[in-house]
Amino acid sequence: MRTVAQAIRAALLTGEPRAKAMAAREVARDWRLGRLAAEFDVAMPDEPARPYRPELLPPGRMPKRGRGGSERARIALWHSLAHIEFVAIDLALDMAGRFGGQVGHGFVSDFLAVAADEAMHFALLDRKLKSLGSGYGDLPAHGGLWEAAAATRHDVAARLAIVPMVLEARGLDITPATRDRVRSQGDENGARILSRILDDEIRHVRFGTSHFVRLCRDSDEDPVEKWQFLLKSCFRGTLKPPFNDSARESAGLSRSFRDGIV
């Protein structure tokens, strides 16, 4: 029987976008059905495989999206979102494969479920791009999204603090406005896609927050103090309003985490 670590590593080292999405969903399904041994016998790669397109650029070199509801601006928006979800597949797989042996079966189940969700999101967004006459890889993309994984690869608490509780939580803040703007442009299909992603991301942040809180309590640490310490030491950016407090509360990420720092 193949081990879960072997299956996750193989998915991470799959570069072609559609194949990676399918591999992530297959790993999650096989784990859920008991087809993978709960053994962590191989190491995760330092970086996942990437397709030869899109070209990855630093944030300062990313081209402007264009104005308003122009076709160029719409394609750039959906391409940016597709890239975020594509990288999110690898982030979730790496979380399960790198730290699952340390944290346990439920942790692996949660983050493989996240990986399957991200794969589904990517497929929806790539399909959306194709409906606009484009596709994933046709535009440059942000090259720094894996940096948080690299910076936290030796510490599960730091990974949870930064990836679900900062980066994914930011999606809770900005997705509703993006959805409403898309709907105002007459794109009800796009609005439904974003609503689905928002609902799933609330659950993803909840997974990350609950595992983080449990790890802190197991080591007799205050979760808020620990998160604020890791934010300062491991995150290069800053927390910026607006904050979607209702979605964050639903995800277990209360305002108390931001007290004194925002």
TILOLUM-331369 format. One line per 4 residues: for each residue x, y, z of C-alpha. Coordinates in steps of 0.1 Angstrom, whole numbers, padded with zeros to 4 digits. Example, Ala and Ser with C-alpha at 12.3 -4.5 7.8 and 13.67 -1.06 7.14 Angstrom:
% residues 2
0123:-0045:0078 ~ 0137:-0011:0071
% end
This chain:
% residues 262
0000:0000:0000 ~ 0013:0034:-0009 ~ 0018:0058:0020 ~ 0001:0091:0024
0035:0109:0024 ~ 0044:0092:-0009 ~ 0011:0102:-0025 ~ 0014:0138:-0012
0050:0142:-0025 ~ 0040:0129:-0059 ~ 0012:0154:-0061 ~ 0035:0182:-0051
0060:0172:-0078 ~ 0032:0173:-0104 ~ 0037:0205:-0124 ~ 0010:0206:-0150
-0020:0225:-0135 ~ -0049:0202:-0144 ~ -0029:0171:-0134 ~ -0019:0187:-0101
-0055:0195:-0093 ~ -0066:0160:-0101 ~ -0037:0145:-0081 ~ -0047:0166:-0050
-0083:0154:-0052 ~ -0071:0118:-0057 ~ -0049:0119:-0026 ~ -0077:0134:-0005
-0102:0107:-0017 ~ -0077:0078:-0012 ~ -0069:0090:0023 ~ -0106:0094:0032
-0113:0058:0019 ~ -0084:0043:0038 ~ -0064:0034:0006 ~ -0032:0051:0019
-0010:0040:0048 ~ -0007:0066:0076 ~ 0031:0067:0074 ~ 0054:0096:0068
0083:0078:0052 ~ 0094:0104:0027 ~ 0103:0141:0030 ~ 0084:0168:0013
0102:0188:-0015 ~ 0115:0223:-0006 ~ 0095:0236:-0035 ~ 0066:0221:-0055
0068:0215:-0092 ~ 0055:0244:-0113 ~ 0042:0246:-0149 ~ 0064:0264:-0174
0036:0290:-0176 ~ 0027:0315:-0161 ~ 0058:0336:-0159 ~ 0063:0343:-0122
0072:0380:-0114 ~ 0080:0399:-0082 ~ 0050:0421:-0070 ~ 0066:0453:-0082
0068:0440:-0118 ~ 0033:0427:-0121 ~ 0014:0445:-0149 ~ -0016:0467:-0140
-0050:0449:-0145 ~ -0067:0477:-0165 ~ -0097:0498:-0158 ~ -0131:0488:-0144
-0150:0461:-0161 ~ -0129:0460:-0193 ~ -0123:0426:-0208 ~ -0086:0429:-0200
-0093:0438:-0163 ~ -0118:0409:-0160 ~ -0093:0383:-0174 ~ -0065:0397:-0151
-0087:0394:-0120 ~ -0097:0358:-0127 ~ -0062:0349:-0136 ~ -0049:0363:-0104
-0075:0344:-0084 ~ -0067:0312:-0103 ~ -0030:0315:-0095 ~ -0038:0320:-0058
-0059:0289:-0057 ~ -0032:0269:-0077 ~ -0005:0278:-0051 ~ -0030:0271:-0023
-0032:0234:-0035 ~ 0005:0231:-0028 ~ 0003:0249:0005 ~ -0024:0226:0018
-0006:0194:0005 ~ 0026:0205:0021 ~ 0009:0213:0054 ~ -0005:0177:0055
0026:0160:0043 ~ 0052:0180:0062 ~ 0035:0181:0096 ~ 0009:0154:0095
0032:0128:0112 ~ 0038:0153:0141 ~ 0002:0165:0146 ~ -0019:0135:0137
-0046:0119:0116 ~ -0073:0146:0120 ~ -0048:0172:0109 ~ -0040:0153:0078
-0077:0148:0070 ~ -0084:0185:0074 ~ -0057:0197:0052 ~ -0061:0171:0025
-0097:0182:0024 ~ -0085:0218:0020 ~ -0062:0207:-0009 ~ -0092:0191:-0026
-0112:0222:-0022 ~ -0084:0244:-0036 ~ -0082:0221:-0066 ~ -0119:0224:-0072
-0116:0262:-0069 ~ -0088:0263:-0094 ~ -0108:0242:-0118 ~ -0138:0266:-0115
-0115:0296:-0121 ~ -0097:0281:-0150 ~ -0130:0272:-0166 ~ -0141:0308:-0160
-0110:0321:-0178 ~ -0116:0298:-0207 ~ -0152:0312:-0210 ~ -0135:0346:-0215
-0112:0333:-0242 ~ -0082:0329:-0219 ~ -0067:0303:-0196 ~ -0043:0299:-0167
-0008:0307:-0177 ~ -0017:0333:-0203 ~ -0007:0362:-0180 ~ 0022:0367:-0156
0016:0358:-0120 ~ 0028:0368:-0085 ~ 0060:0349:-0078 ~ 0061:0353:-0040
0032:0332:-0028 ~ 0053:0303:-0017 ~ 0075:0325:0005 ~ 0054:0319:0036
0057:0282:0032 ~ 0095:0284:0029 ~ 0098:0307:0059 ~ 0078:0284:0081
0088:0249:0069 ~ 0104:0239:0103 ~ 0075:0250:0126 ~ 0039:0239:0123
0026:0266:0146 ~ 0043:0293:0125 ~ 0029:0277:0093 ~ -0007:0277:0108
-0003:0312:0121 ~ 0008:0327:0088 ~ -0009:0306:0060 ~ -0045:0300:0072
-0047:0327:0099 ~ -0032:0356:0079 ~ -0031:0348:0042 ~ -0063:0328:0038
-0080:0351:0064 ~ -0072:0380:0041 ~ -0093:0363:0015 ~ -0123:0365:0039
-0118:0403:0041 ~ -0116:0411:0004 ~ -0137:0384:-0014 ~ -0171:0399:-0005
-0162:0432:-0021 ~ -0148:0415:-0052 ~ -0179:0393:-0054 ~ -0202:0424:-0052
-0182:0442:-0078 ~ -0184:0413:-0102 ~ -0221:0410:-0096 ~ -0226:0447:-0103
-0210:0442:-0137 ~ -0237:0416:-0145 ~ -0215:0385:-0140 ~ -0238:0364:-0118
-0218:0332:-0126 ~ -0186:0348:-0114 ~ -0204:0360:-0082 ~ -0215:0325:-0075
-0180:0311:-0079 ~ -0167:0337:-0054 ~ -0195:0330:-0029 ~ -0185:0293:-0031
-0149:0301:-0025 ~ -0157:0324:0004 ~ -0178:0297:0022 ~ -0150:0271:0018
-0123:0295:0029 ~ -0141:0302:0062 ~ -0139:0265:0069 ~ -0102:0264:0059
-0094:0293:0083 ~ -0114:0275:0110 ~ -0092:0243:0105 ~ -0060:0263:0108
-0072:0283:0138 ~ -0085:0253:0157 ~ -0053:0233:0152 ~ -0032:0263:0162
-0052:0269:0193 ~ -0050:0232:0203 ~ -0012:0232:0197 ~ -0008:0262:0219
-0030:0248:0247 ~ -0011:0215:0246 ~ 0021:0234:0253 ~ 0005:0257:0279
0009:0288:0257 ~ -0017:0316:0252 ~ -0029:0313:0216 ~ -0033:0351:0211
0001:0359:0225 ~ 0017:0331:0205 ~ 0000:0342:0172 ~ 0011:0378:0177
0047:0367:0184 ~ 0047:0346:0152 ~ 0031:0373:0132 ~ 0060:0397:0141
0087:0372:0137 ~ 0076:0352:0106 ~ 0054:0376:0085 ~ 0070:0403:0064
0038:0422:0057 ~ 0013:0440:0079 ~ -0024:0434:0087 ~ -0045:0459:0069
-0082:0468:0072 ~ -0109:0463:0063 ~ -0116:0432:0083 ~ -0146:0409:0077
-0152:0403:0114 ~ -0183:0382:0109 ~ -0165:0357:0086 ~ -0134:0358:0108
-0155:0350:0139 ~ -0172:0321:0120 ~ -0137:0308:0114 ~ -0127:0311:0151
-0104:0341:0144 ~ -0118:0366:0169 ~ -0109:0403:0172 ~ -0088:0394:0203
-0060:0381:0180 ~ -0056:0417:0166 ~ -0059:0435:0199 ~ -0029:0459:0204
-0014:0453:0169 ~ -0039:0469:0145
% end
